[in-house]
Amino acid sequence: MGPDSVGAHPRGPSPARPGDRYSRGIGAAAEPRRADPRPATKLLSKLARAGSWSLSVDLLRAMRQRGLEVNVFHCTAAVSACEKGDQWHTALALLKNMGEQGVELHTATLNAAISACGSSGQWPESLHLLGEMAAAPIEQNTITFNSAISAAGKSGLWVLALALLGGMAARQLEGNAITYSSALVACQRGGELLRGLRLLGAMDALRVAQNTVFFNSAISACASAGLWQSATELLQRMASSGVARDEVTVLAAINSCDRGGQWQAALRLKDAAEGEGLPARTTATCAAAISACSKRSRWELALGLLVQMPAARLEQNTVTFNSAIAAFQWGGRWPAAISLLQEMEALRIARDAVTSSVTMSASERGGQSLASLELLQQMSTARAERDAVTMSLAISAAEKLRLWGTVLQLLAEVAAEQLPKMASSRQTFNR
């Protein structure tokens, strides 16, 4: 591969393009009269921070074409830009080009390449680079293994992640909060969350500092599994350890209560966080609290939270209204669901398939089958998204009304369309 072949891979969108504030600096940094490599290093560092991988490659190419020395710092910055721009192919091409141009590989360069591959789900490439470092040999450090463990974690390869964690100990490398957070995520995605939570004990034994990022990862993992008790215990541990909590912490803890069906715990966490001055009064936290109340048919509380949002200068959106409407699916409260739907329209808040499905469900359970069919018709008129749930509700309504022609028509539409399945967020409205 020649110097001009770097970047020959198909290019995706780059945060910076020729003609922006960086492109002017490329020509200046690559001027032959400038023997000092520092201007190019400075510009490449800026491009790396911006994730402007395309311009980074262009600058390296211009420097080589004009006979300027390209050193390891230049290449490392370019690989880092590829990492932030999710361009793992180009990162690997740069590494190969370094070898062909006689530029010595450095730990930081390979760390960035491992991370670039891992971020794009290319964990085999990350492991290959890790092996090449050991064979070279090139020094491996904590960042090296953090990047490799993260790559395994993104694919849920918990066995591999824990093996890499053990490899750090064998090399007498100390892990940090990022190391264990990545391993925890690997366990969670691999269906071994409880095994991941046991890493807390290992961190205590090794006296590894646990920070906000680690606890946020752990609480979020618990939320995804509906382990609200474990999440609240972690929240209490943060307080006793003096670890700062932030908006992510509060939201993850409330989400865990929502998914665990614990509306009272969700409201307690929200109120306690607000009392402590934590950023608990956000649209996302309100949506989670409304959802938690809705799942236990606490419609008064759900509606109260929704109504209070404008006074708290919080934006009401599709998710908050969907969660509130879901509270009216039971007890014949379909008029309230329709009223909230009309309020959404008055506020010009977009509705989606979830909006229609929860409103149709409320109407259907309230004995208003005709209203369900009218809602489906409104969706068709507005060209709104329809999914398997809305169509199923409509078919059920037509059957109850003995509109067999409509039933056959809807079944034909289901067969003709590839209707999207309900996402996990939508399943929260089902009981």
N, C-alpha and C positions, 0 to 999 in steps of 0.2 A: 504494500500500500504506500503510495507516494504522498507527499505533503499536501497535494491538492485533493486527495481522495477522502480526507476527513470530512464528514458531513455529507457524504454521498447518499446516506440513508434518507428515506422520505422525511421531510421536515413537517413537524406539527406546528401549531400556533406558538409563537414566542411573545413574551410580554413586551419586547422591544423590537422594532423593525427599523430598517434603514430609513433615514430621514428624521429619526427622533433625536433626542438630546445626546445619545451615545454615538450615533453613527459618525458625527463630525470628528469625534476623538480618535476614530480608527486610523484615519489617514495621518493625523498628527503623531499618534503613538508609533506608527510604523515608518516614520520618516527615516531614510538611510542615514541622515546626518546625526541622528540621535543614537549615539552608541550606548547611552545610559538606558538600561532595561526598565528602570523604575516607572517611567510614564505608562508603559504598556502594562506593567504589573498593577499599577493603581487602577487603570481603566478596566482591566480584566476582573479585578476584585469587585468593582462596582457592577459589572455585568453579571458576575456570579451571584451577588446579593439580589439582583433583579430577576435572576433566572433566565437571562437573555443568552441562551445557549447558541443560537444561530449567529448572533453578532460576535460571540466569543470565538467560534470556529472561524468566522470570517477574518477576525483580527489575527489569529494564529497563522492563517494562510497568507495574509498580506505581509506579515513579518518575515515569513520564510521566503516568499517570493522576492522580497527586497534585501535578502541576505542578512537579516538581523538574527541574532541569537535568540532562540526560544529555550527557556530554561524550565526547571521543574516547577517553579512557582507559577509561571504562566500556564503550564499544562494543568496543574492542580486547580487553578481558578476556573479554567474552562470545563474541567470535569465536574466541578462543583455546580457550575451553571447548568450542566446537563442533568445533574441530580435534581435540582430544583425545577427544571423544565420537563422532568419525566422522560428524558431521552437516553435510555440505557444503551441502545444500539450505538449512538454517537459517542457515549462515554467509553464504551469498549473499543471503538475505532480510534479514539484519541490515545488510549493506552497502547494499542498496537503501534500506532504511529510514533509514539515516544520511543519505543524500542528500536524502530527502524531508523529514527533520527539520532539515536545515541543519547537520548535524554534519560537519565537514571530515574527509575521508579522510586517513589517515596511513600511512606506509610500514609500520609494525608491524602495522596492521590488515589491510592487503592481504597482507602476508607470511603472516599466520596463515590467511587465507582461501585463498591459493594452496596452502598446506600441507594444509589441510582437504580441498580438492578432490583434490589429489594422493594423499593417503592413501586415498581412496575410489576411486582409479582413474580419476578424472575429469580426465585430463590436458588435454583441450581447454578445459575451464573454467579450469584453471591458466594456460594460454597466453593465454586471453582476458583474464584479469586482468592478466597481465604486459603485454599490449598496451595496456590501459587506463591502466596506470601511466605508460607511455611517452608516451601521448597527452595526459595530463592537464596538464602533466607532474607526476608524483609521484616523488620520489627512489627509485631502485632501488639496493639494496645487495647485499652478498654473500649475506645470508640470503635475499633475494628469489630470486636465481638458484639457490641451493642447493635451495630448495623446489621450484622449477620443474624442475630437473634430476632431483631425487628423483621427482617426478611422472612424468617421462618414463621414468626407470629402472624404476619399478614395472611399467610396461607393456612393458619391453624395447625401448623406442624409442631405440636407441643413436645413430642419426644425429642425432636431435633433441637428445639429451643433449649430444653433442659440439658441435653447433651453438650451443647455449646456453652451453657452456663458452667457445667462441670469442667469443660476444657479450659475455661478461664482459671479455675482454681488450680488445675494441673500446671498452668503456666505462671502461677502466683500473681495473677492479675486481679485486682480488686474490682468488684462490681459496684455499681452505684444505683441510684433510684431509677434511672433510665433503663439499666440492665434488667432489673427485676420487674419493672413495669412492662417491658416488652415480653418477658417470659410469661408474665401473668396474662397478657392479652393472647399469647399463643395458646395457653391452657384454656382460656375462656372460649376462643374460637374453635378449639379442638374438642369441646365438650367436656373438659376436665377442669372446670372452674374451682371446685373444692381443692383440687391438687394445687392449683395456682395460688389460692388463698393461703396455703401452707407455707408459701414463700415468705410470708410475713415473719414466721418463726425463724427462718434461715437468716433473714435480714437482722433480726434482733440478736441472734447468736453471733453474727459477724460484725455487729455494730454498724450496719450500713444505714446511713441517714435516710429517713422516709420523708419525702417532701410532698407538696401539694399535688404535683403531677402524678406521683405514684398513687396517692390515695384517690385522686380523681379517676384514674384508670381502674382501680380496684372497685370503687363504688359504682362506676358505670358498668363494669362487668357484672356486678351483683344485680344491677337494675335490669340488664338484658335477660337475666335468668329469673327475675322476680323474687330474688332473695332479699326482701326488704329488711329482715332482722339483721342479716350480715352487713347490709349497707349502713344501717343506723349504728351498729356497733363500731364500724370503721369511722363513722362520723364522730362518735364519742371518743374514739382513740385519737383522732386528730386533735380534738379539743384538749385532751389530757396531755398530749405530747407537745402542745404549743405550735402545731403546724397550721399555717394560715389556710382558711377556707375561702373559696371564691364563688363566682356565679356558677361555674361548671360543677363544683362540689354540691351546691344546694340543688341545682336542677337534677343532677344524677340521683341524689338521695330521694327527692320527691318522685322522680320517675320510678324508682324501685318500689315505693309505696303504691304508686298508681298501678304498676304491673302486678303487685302482690295483693291488690284489692283492699288496701288499708287506707281508706280515705281520711280517717281520723288522724293517723300518723302523718299523712301528707300535709294536712292543715297545721298540725303542731309544728312540723319542721319549717313550714313556710312562715308561720307566726314567730317562731323562735329566731329564725334567721333575720327577719325584719327587725325584731327587738334588739338584736345584737349589732344592727347596722350593716349586715351583710347584704349583698345585691340580690335579694330574694324577690323583689317586686319587678319582675320582667314578664314580657309576653309569654316566653317559653315556660317559666315556672307557673304562671297562672293557668296556662293550657294544661300542664300536667296535673295541677290541683283540681281543675274543673273535671278532667278526665277521671281522676280518682273518685270524685264524688258521684259522677255519672254512673260509674260501674256498680255502685251500690244504691242507685235510684235516689240519691240525695239531691233531687232536682232543685230544692230551695237554695241549697248552698252553691250548687253549680251555677244557677242563674245569678245569685248574688255576686259571685266572683266575676262573672262576665260583665254585669252591669257596673261594677265598681271600677273596671279597667279604665274608662275614659277619664274619670276623676283623678286617677293615679297617673295620668298621662301615658298610659300603655295602649299600644295599638291592638285593636281587635282584628283578628284575621280569620281565614278559613278554618284553621285548626281549632281556635278557641270556640267558634260557633258550632263546628261539628261536634266537639266534646259536649257542649251544652245541650244541643238538640238530642244527643244520644240519651240524656237523662230522662227524656220524655217518651221513651219507647214503651214504658210500662204504665199501667194504671189508667189507661184511657185518656192520656194527656196529649193526644195528637193535635188539638188546636194550638197548644203552646209551641209545639214543634213547627207547625205551619207559620205561626206568628214570627218565630225566630228566623225562618227562611225568608219571610217577607222583609224583616229587618235587615238581613244581609243584602237583599236586593236594593233596599233604600240607601244603604251605606256604600253600595257598589263594591261589595266584597265578593270576589269570585267564589263560585261554588264548584265542587268537584263531585266525583262519583260517590265519595263518602257522604257528602252532604245529602245527596239524593237518597242513598241507601238508608241512612238513619232516619230521614224524614218519612220515607216510604214505610219503613219498619214501624214507626210510631203510628202512622195512618192505618196500616194493616192490622196491627194489634188492637187498634181502637175501633175495628170493624168498619173502617172507611176504605174499602177495597177500590172503589171508584176513584178516590183521591190519589191512591197509589198509581193507578194507570194514567191519571192526569199529569202527575209528576214526571212519569216516564215520557209522556208526550212533550212536556216542556223541555226535557233534556234533548229530545230529538230535534225539536224546533231550534233550540239554542246550539245544536251540535256539540253538546256537552259529552264528556266521556261517560261511557256506560261500561259496567263490568259485570262479572258473573253474578254478584249479589243483587244488583239492581234488576237484572233480567229475571233472576229467580223469584224475587219479590213480586215483580209484575206478572209473571206467569201464575204464581199462587193467587194473586188478586183476581186475575181473569178466570181462573178455575172456580173461585168462590162465587163469582158473578155468572157462571155458566156461559161465558163468552168463548165458546169453543173455537170459533173462527180466529179470535184474537190469540188464543193459546197456540193454535197451529202457526199463526204468523210469527209470533214471538219465538217459538221453537225453531222456525226456519231461519230467523235472523241470528239466533244463537249459533246455529250450525254454519251459517255463512260467514259470521264474523269470528275473528280470533280474539275473543274478549280477554282483557288482562285479568289475571288472577289477583285476588286481594292481597295487598302487601301486609306485612306484619302490623304496620300502624293501623290498618283498617280492621284487622281482626280483633283489635281491642274493643270494638263496638259490639262484637258478637258475644252472646252469652251461652 
